[in-house]
Amino acid sequence: MKDLSKNFNVRVTPHAKQNKVIESDGVLRVYTTTAPEKGRANDAVIELLAEYFDVPKSKIKILKGLTGRDKIVTIL
């Protein structure tokens, strides 16, 4: 079975004015209006990336950076 997963470097900006995803220099910049409290910003990042890549939320996992702004995210 072929491995179709892909990893992305993600930079998160919480408390942004609007939710959006921008690709810049090989890094995905995710802007979310959600506060980084109790994992809510991570949930918002997963939701925004799922919409951006048009995949189910269950296919996106944060591999590294659960408590930081810089993350490594994979699409399964």
C-alpha positions, 0 to 999 in steps of 0.5 A: 500500500502506497503512503500518500501522507504529506507533511507541512510546516505551519505557522499559526497566528491566533487572535487574527481579524479573520480566519484564512490560510496563506501559502508563503515560501513553503510554509502555510500561514494559518490565521485564526480568530480563536484564542490559544486556550485549551486546544481551541486554536489547534482545533481551529487550525485543523478545521481551516486546513481541512477546508483549505485542502478539501479533506475531512478533519479526521485526515489532518493531524498535528505531529509537533508543536501542539503548544507553539505557533510553529507546527508540523501537520500531516495529511493522512 
